[in-house]
Every structure is written in structure tokens, then in C-alpha cells.
Amino acid sequence: MSLHRIILKNGADLDGFRRAVRWLMAEELAPQHTAWSLEDAPGLFGDDRLRDAPPVPLPRSVARLIELGVCHSSPERYALLYQLVWRVLNGERDLLEIASDPLVHRVDTMARGVRRDLHKMYAFVRFRRMKGEHLERFAAWYEPEHFILEASAPFFIDRFRSLDWTILTPIGSMRWDRRELSFGPAARRGDAPDEDSVEEGWRGYYESVFNPARVNPTAMRAEMPKKYWRNLPEAASIPGLIQTASQRVEAMIEQEATMPAKRTPERALEAMWDQEPRTLQELNAVIAKAGPLVPGATQAVFGEGPEHADIVFVGEQPGDQEDLQGRPFVGPAGKLFDRALREAGIDRRQAYLTNAVKHFKFEQRGHRRIHAKPTAGEVKHYRPWLMKELELVRPRLVVALGGTALLALTGKSTPISRSRGRAQFGPYRGYITVHPSYLLRLPDEATKREAYAAFLDDLRRIHDLAGADPETGELPLAAE
């Protein structure tokens, strides 16, 4: 019987391999009667009869092994994988459980090599800003051992969804423009930028946390092989750090021991500025420089309103529209809030609106970004910025809109139903009420009307309290 030549595209042609397997199994062609080859343009798969080949049911473990195996750089990968499929579908369904089988060992070794290569790519890709670009774009150069570019895409999209980036490799390129993913031709190292303005600071940070007492060059090379060093900005510092490690250890021993300073969010915040912010603009610059605690946000959303407003409203975090527009309370909940403020006699332009958390945290569901509630740890991370914001505004009244805002202002998680009404937030008179988004989530119109009326009553009390004497709490005659 003559050999049937199967031609697949160069690289990881998973779709082509699947179609080939369906056709070969339908024709009952054993591995010894097939020959696999690679070309830039596939030959066999222009055949219309392949479209009629039925699917091949495989155990999930085998299917996953195939997904990894096709990414391997070995020219034998497709022949080995088809042998595996043939045996599994011809009486050896539990073949993968026999670790001593030579075929299983080879295929598993290939899969582990691909997993290791993916792990290294996730760890050692470094994006650099493209020079001369009008829009902010980033690029990285990487040299994978296997054909893992497409397999790595979900990781980088999830991790850097809000950036416009390109990964260049000798086997192809991958571009994400914040909306769509595309693949392009192979590239050269010179196509990627050599460095950017961030790298000097990153090297300084790396050198500051490098522990000379725990230097182990063998272990370092095992975790970060030298072939990756030229792509990493911190690698330029490694030889010098290793060379001076012994002297640095001796200096550490001779230095008088000191008690470590307790790390608090306040200290972390203070360490981020050379000079303490004296205005909201200076504070906002610090927040923008720090970036989001949870990746994905488009930008920081700062507070909005007069610098010395009588009322500060504190919400939870920006939503989708706030993240895109860079302003607080402009989404659906913000529009409801604007309506209630007008009915309560509060001029939004005279109030200061901000959030406990300054960046949008979300879950991606298809094309939609769904709000994700910040954790207590994330609220604590942003709390010093909020406290500094209040210190600069110096309001007569601070309003907590919802449980997250209350947690940020008090450090305690308390149900709104038990604490609604007047409060004291440190040196600031306060008031606690629901977040306007709560009103949008209520199940029926009758409940919504009742809750909205209660929210409106709260805003009217807030309006009166902001005009009350801060010492006596008495309202002016016009409010009585």
C-alpha cells in the first residue's frame, strides 16, 4: 500500500492536523501508511472531501496533549501525535496511563517542553515603548524554542488588555490593538526598541531588592537561562551584582542592626513622592504614576469638583463609562445620581465627587466589561490617597455612598442598613447612605420607587447638614 502524504503549514497547525486526523480515521489509514511534511502553503487541505470527514471523539487528556504537542518544534511531532490518536482509538483508550510506553514518554516530553517554553515566555517578555509613535504603543522581542506564539496569546491579552502591544519573534509576530488580535510575519531583533525611559528606574529597583547573601548563580541560570538575559533590562546589572556580592554581604554584617520599620499603606504612599502633595493636581499626578493595583483599567479616574467644596461624595470605584471618559459618576448610576442631586437642591458643580478606589476593576465577558467589587485589601491600598484627598479639600461634610466607601473611610466593614444616617469620619462630619448603583439593581419598580424616595430624603438631609453650623450643628433659618 502506498504512503499518503499529509502536508501541513509550518508552525503549529492545529486546525490542519485535526482535519487530517478526521480524514485519515475515516479512511482507516494507519500511521505506517502516512507521511507528514511541512510547507508554507498546505497541499492536501484544498481537498473538498475533507469537509465531510466526521469528528473524532478523543479523551480530554489526549486532546490537551495534542494542543501542546503541535506547538513543539520537532519535525516528527505530527507523526507521533497521529500514532497516539490511532492507538487510543483502536483499543488503547487508557494509553496515557502507561507512563513507561515509549510513545507516551516522547509525546509527554514534548508537551512538557512546550509548557516550559510558555512559562519562560510569560516570565521574560519585556515590553518597551515604541519610539516616535504618536499613540502609546509597546513592543517586545522574544525568541521561543517552539511554535507557541498563538498558544501564548490569551495570557498576554488578559494581562495587558488595555495596552496596544506587539510581540516580535523569529517565527512570527502578534499584535493586540486593544480590540483585536492579529498575527504577522517573522521579525528581526532590530525591529524592536532597545530600551525606554522606564528601564533605568526598573534597574534601580532590581538592584535595590537584590539580596547578595542569597546569590546562587547556578540556581539563577536554571530559572533564567542566559539566552534570555539580553531581552531583560535588569540583566545588565546581574554580573556586577554577583561580582560585588561578597563585599556587600560583609558590609551588611558590619552594619549595626536596626528594627525594621512597619510597612503601612500610609508609608508606602509617602514613599511615592519626593515632596508631599500640596494640591489635588500634585496628588493626582502621584496616583497616575502609581498605576492600577489591578491590571486592565484604561486610566485613573480622579475626583472632580471645587478644591474646597462643602460636600465630598465618596463612591466605590469607577465603572466602565467612568474608566473610558476619565470622570467620576458619568455612567448609568451617575445619571441617576445627577437627577437625585437636582431634586434635593444640591448643585453637582459645587460638590466634590470621588471614589474610594481610583481604577476600574472588571471581568471581561465577551465584549463587555462587567464591574467586579474591590477587595478589602484593594480598598486599603487606595485609602491613603482618599485621606490625603479629603485633607486637601477640607469639606464641611463627607458622604459615604455604599459599603465600600464606608470601609475606606472607617477601616471597618459595616452594613449600610445598620449605619445609615449621620456619622463621624475622623475629623470630618459625615453621612452614610446607599450607592446610586444599588437603586438600579433592585428587582421591581415599586421597590425602586421606595428606595429612591429614601435616597432623596438622605440627600436633602445632607444638603441641610452641609449648611449647618459645624460647632453647634444648628441649621440656618432658611433650612428650618
Secondary structure, DSSP 8 states (H G I E B T S, - for coil): ---EEEEEESS--HHHHHHHHHHHHHTT--GGGEEEEEESS-SGGG-GGGGG-------HHHHHHHHHHTTS--TTHHHHHHHHHHHHTTT-TTGGG-TTSHHHHHHHHHHHHHHHHHHHHHHH---EE-TT-SS--EEEE---SSS-HHHHHHHHHHHTTTS-EEEEETTEEEEE-SS-EEEE----GGGS-S--TTHHHHHHHHHHH--GGG--HHHHHHHS-GGGGGG-GGGGGHHHHHHTHHHHHHHHHHS---------HHHHHHTT-SS---SHHHHHHHHHHH--SSTT-SS----BS-TT-SEEEEES---HHHHHHT-SS-SHHHHHHHHHHHHHT--GGGSEEEESS-S--EEEETTEEEE----HHHHHHHHHHHHHHHHHH--SEEEEESHHHHHHHHSS---HHHH-EEEEETTEEEEEE--HHHHHT-SSHHHHHHHHHHHHHHHHHHHHHHTS-TTT----GGG-
